[in-house]
Amino acid sequence: MSQTALLDTDFTRLPDRDEGVFTAPLQRPDGVGEDWLEPSQRDYGAEDDAIWNDLYERQMDILPGRAATAFLAGTQKLALGRGGVPEFARLSAELGALTGWSVVPVPMLIPDHVFFWHLANRRFPAGNFIRTRATFDYIQEPDVFHDVFGHVPMLADPVYADYMQEYGRAGWKAMRYNRLKALGALYWYTVEFGLILEGPDPQKDLRAYGAGILSGPSEAVFSLEARSPNRIMLNVDRVMRTDYVIDDLQPTYFVIESFDQLFHATVDRDFDRLYRALGPGFTYANTAVIDVDDVLTRGTLEYHLRGGRGSGAVPV
């Protein structure tokens, strides 16, 4: 992310998006401006609050001993269990006092360049809707529970909060090189599905800090305890060359030693040089273990070889 190369970038303005840069074709809803922000958080009803409370209780039964210490501390600092969908204004005031971040409402997934802009300015876009009972266990598009419960507690950690801002700033450079897929892989394997080693013993001291793990019951257990997945120490260059799966449990998880290590491994990396060396596609499959990997667990891949979620395979 080479800080000197970004000194002339105005992060207060939406980044330009060249026509040749591939981004998801998202249709902006009526009444939403170029920032994709909704005017206010929606009013959640009693059933919405009950769904939040049930989701919260289920996860908090599972996560002690599995979630990163920073995540559990963040849920306490922000009192996410006080009942019902958190009010963004109050959450932003509390989070702002801790790390200068705020939570802002968006109607759906938003374009990459808008997402980067919000992160670069310490705003976390959260889906302004909550899943139904019918989609209680799995929802394809991130809702307010995934975004607020999964992501926001980590933003109470100062180092992680700085990492997220620097990730947003890195989006400008990724777009200039048309390497959003590579930068997306870094987000996927850290922010969404990252593990951290909080002690010397990989068998006892692994914890989850990624929101995709923390907001769902199956992956919280699978990522840490199943025999199927690979668990590999984070190498930024390798991760940014690695494909990922968006609709199933992960075949591979990448592990950091600390949030300081994550911050410096990315912010101090010369991404100009890396992007010039990268091809447009991924080099490694999401199941691959390669010779440069520092492997904590080489998985059996049994779950994925049996067909994964679509086949009804047991996540072992």
N, C-alpha and C positions, 0 to 999 in steps of 0.2 A: 504494500500500500504506500510505500515510499513517500514519507511526509513532505520532503522537499519538492517532489514532483507535483504535489497537490496544493502547494501554497497559493497558486494563482487561481484556484477554483473557488467560485462563489457558491457555497453550499446553501445559501438562503434562497436560491432560485431553483426551480425545477430544472433538472438536467435536460439538455437537448437530446432528442432521440432520433437518430438518423434512420431513414427508411430501410437501409440495409441491415439494421440490427434486428435480430429475431427476438420478438417478445410474444407472449401469449395474446391471442386476439380477443381481448375483453371489451365488451360493449358497456360504455359508461351509462348508468341509469339516468333517467330524466331527473332534473333537480339537483344533480350533483356536479360540482365544479371540477376544474382540472386537478384540484388537490384530492378529489375523491372522498372528501369528508362529508358526512351527514351533519345537518345543522345541530343536532343534539342526540344524546342517547335516547333510545326508545323507552317507552314506559313498559316495564315487564309486569305481567300479571301474576296472580297467585300460583298458577300452575307452572309458569316459567321459573319462579323463585323456588318452587318445590323440586323442579328438575335440577336446578343448580345445587340445591342442598343435598339431594340424593347423590348426584355425581361427586360432589365434594366429600361427602361421608365415605363413599365407596373408595375413592382414591386415598383418603387419609387413613383408611384401614390397611391399605397395601403399602404405602410409601415409607413409613418409618423403617429405617434400616436398609432401604433401597434408594431413596432420593438423596441427592447431594445435601450436605449440611447447609449450604448457602440457600438452597431452595426452601428447605423447611424453615430456616430463619426468616426468609422473605415472606412466607405465608403468615407467620406470626407477626412480623412488623406491620404488615398491611391488613391484618385481621380479616383474611379472606373467608373465614368461617363464621363471620358475625351474622350470617343469615341472608339468603336471597342473592340475586345477581348484584355484584358490587356497583355502586354509583361511580361513574367515571370521574366526576368532578372531585369527589372526596378522595378517590384512589389517586388521582393526579396530584392533589395537594400533598398527600402523605408521601408518595413516591418522589415528588419534586423536592421535598425537604431532605430526602435521603440521598438522591443521586441526580436530581435535575431532570428526570424524565416525566413524561405525561402519557396518558392513554387517550386515544382519540377514536371516535366511532366511524367505521366504514361499512358500506352495505354488503360487501362481498370481497373475494380476492381482488387485489388491485394491481395495476401494471407495475412491472419491476422498477421503472424509473421513478414512479411516485413513491413506492415503498422505500427505495433508497433515500429519497429526499426527506421523508419523514424520519427515518432512522438517523440520518446525518444531523438532524435537528432535535434529537432526543425525544421524538414522539413515536409511540408504538401504536400502529393501527390495529384495532380490535374489531372483529365482526360484530355488527349491531343486531344480532339475532341469536337464539339459542335452539339447539336441537329439540326434537319432539321425543315422546316416549317410544315411537316407532324406530327412531334412529339413535336411541339412547346409547347403545354399545359401540356404534361406528357411524361416523359422518364423514363424507368425503371432503366437504368444504369446511375449513376451520370456523367454528362458531365462537361465541363469547366465552364459553367454558375453556375450550382449547387455548384461546388467545390470552385470556386473563389468568386463569388458573395455571396453565402450562408455562407461559412465557413471563408474565409480569413479576412473580416473586424473584426470579433471577436478576431482574433489573434493579433490585434493592442492593445487590452486591456491587460496590464501586468499580472493581476491575472488570467484571463482566459487563457492566453498564457501559464502560468506555469501549470495550470490544465491540459491542453492538453498534455504537455510534461510528466507530472506524469501519465496520463492515458496510454501513450505509454509504460512507464516503467512498469506499472502494468501488461502489457501483459505477461511478463516473468513468473510472478507468476501464472497467470491464466492458462497458458499452463502447468506448472508443476503440477497443480491440475486438469487439463483437465476440466476447467470451463469457456471456452471461451464464451459459450452462456450467462452465467450470466454477464460477463464483457461486452458483446455485448449489453445486455439490458440496462446497465448503459449508454453506449454511445448513444443508441437509444433515451432514455428518457431525456438525457441532451443535448448532442452535436447536435443531429438531431432534436429533438422535445421538447426542454425545454422551459419553460416559467419562467419569473422572475417578482416578485412583487416589483415595484419601488416606492411604496408609501403605505399608510395605508389602502386604499380602494380597495378590490379585484374587485369591479365592474368598477373602473376607472383606476386603476394603474397597471394592468397586461400588460406585454409586452412579445414579443417572442424574444428569442435569438438562437433557434435551426435552423440549416441550412435547414432542410427539410420543415420547416414552411416558412422561409424567402425567399426561392427561388421559391415558388409557390403561385399563387393568391388565390386559394380556401382555403388552409389550414391557410393562414395568417388571414383570416376572421373567419373561422370555429373555430380555436383553441381558439380564444378570445371572440367571440360573439355568437356562436351557443349554443342552449340549450341542444344538444345531449351529448357532452362529459363530463366526469368527470374531475375536476381539483383538484388535491390533492397536498399538500405540500410534498416536496421530503423527502423520508426516504430511504437511500441507500440500507439497507438490504432488504426492501420490494421491491424496484425497481429491484434489481438483481434476485428476485424470480418471476418476472412478465413477461408474454409472450407479444409479440408485433406483430403488423400487418405491413407488408412491402409494400403492394400494395393498400392502401386505406387511407383515413383520420383516425386519431387515435381516438379510443374510450375514451382514458384517457391521460391526460397531467399531468406532475409533475412540481411543481412550487418551485423555490428557492427564498430566501430572498435577496441574494447577491452572487457575484462570490467568495467573501471570504468564505462565508458559504459553497458553493459548493466545494471549494478547501479543506477546513479543514474536511468536512464531508467524504471526500474520502481519502485524503492523510493520515489523522490521524486514519483511520479505520484499525483494525487488520484483514487483509484479509486472513491470514493463518487460523485463527479461523473461519471466515465466510465460506471459501471454504470447510473446514472440515465438516461443518454443512449442506452444500447444497447438494441436490440430483442432478442427472444428468439432470433432466428436470425442467420445471417451476412449481411453486406451485400455482400461481394465474393467472386467465384468464385476458386478457387485458381490460375487462369490469368490473372487480371486484372492489368493495369497501369493505374494511375489517375493523374490529373493531379498529385497531391501527391507521387508517388513520386520518390525519388532513385535513378534506374536505373543500375546498372553494366552490365548486359547485358539487352537485350530479346531474349528467346529466340524461336526459330522455332516452338516447341511441336510440332515435327514428330512426336516420339515419341508424344505424347499424342493428337494428331490422327489418327495411324494406329491408335489403339486401345490403346496401352500394353501392359502385360504380358500381358493376356488375349488379345491378337491375335498375340502373338509379334513385335511390332514391335522393331526394333533400337534400343537406347537411344543415339541420336546427338544 
